[in-house]
Amino acid sequence: MVRRHEPVIGAWFRTSDGASFEVVASDPDDATVEIQYSDGAIEELDMETWLELNLEAGAPLNDVLDSLDLDEDDNGINGNPLDRLDLDR
């Protein structure tokens, strides 16, 4: 039985073969979902393919920041990201 999940941006999933990925974009007009695997590879799926996937809800891997070559400042972990806004414009 295929488990259907909505392609919510930021949600992590694991496929039946053990691959982990995050939904990074969803375009309802084009009926596409863009995913990024834990190794950094990006793939665009059409909605039909997405609905055929047997997915389990997952959690980010511990080494995701390393695999995506990000540091804490890139994703707002360090401090409040609102502090970086220029409100004087």
C-alpha positions in Angstrom: 0.0 0.0 0.0 1.4 3.4 -1.0 1.4 6.0 1.8 0.5 9.4 0.4 2.0 12.6 1.8 1.5 16.2 0.9 4.6 17.8 -0.6 5.0 20.4 2.2 8.1 22.5 1.8 10.6 21.7 4.5 9.2 18.3 5.2 11.6 15.3 5.2 10.8 11.9 3.8 12.4 8.5 3.4 11.8 6.2 0.4 11.3 2.5 0.6 14.9 2.0 -0.5 16.2 4.2 2.4 16.9 7.5 0.5 16.2 10.6 2.6 15.1 13.9 1.0 13.6 17.3 1.8 10.8 19.0 -0.2 12.4 22.3 -1.3 9.7 23.6 -3.7 6.2 22.8 -4.9 4.5 24.3 -7.9 0.7 23.5 -8.0 0.4 25.3 -11.4 3.0 23.1 -13.1 2.1 20.1 -10.8 5.7 19.6 -9.9 7.6 18.9 -6.7 11.3 19.7 -6.2 13.2 17.6 -3.7 16.8 17.6 -2.4 18.4 14.4 -1.2 20.7 14.3 1.8 23.7 14.2 -0.5 22.7 17.6 -2.0 21.3 16.2 -5.3 18.2 18.0 -6.5 15.4 16.3 -8.5 12.1 17.6 -9.9 9.2 15.2 -9.9 5.8 15.6 -11.6 2.8 15.2 -9.2 1.9 11.8 -10.7 5.3 10.4 -9.8 5.1 12.0 -6.4 1.8 10.3 -5.7 3.3 6.9 -6.7 6.1 7.1 -4.2 5.9 4.9 -1.1 7.1 7.4 1.5 7.6 7.5 5.2 7.8 10.8 7.1 11.4 11.4 8.1 13.6 13.7 10.0 16.7 15.6 8.8 19.9 13.6 9.1 22.5 14.8 11.6 25.0 15.7 8.9 22.6 17.5 6.5 24.3 20.9 7.1 27.7 19.3 6.2 26.3 17.5 3.1 24.7 20.7 1.8 27.9 22.7 2.5 25.9 25.1 4.8 27.0 26.7 8.0 24.9 28.0 10.9 24.7 31.5 9.5 23.2 30.2 6.2 20.0 28.9 7.8 19.4 31.2 10.7 20.4 28.8 13.5 22.8 31.4 14.9 20.7 34.1 16.4 17.5 35.6 15.2 17.3 35.9 11.4 15.1 39.0 11.8 18.1 40.8 13.2 19.6 40.8 9.7 16.8 42.8 8.2 17.5 46.4 7.2 14.4 48.2 8.5 15.7 51.7 7.6 14.9 51.2 3.9 
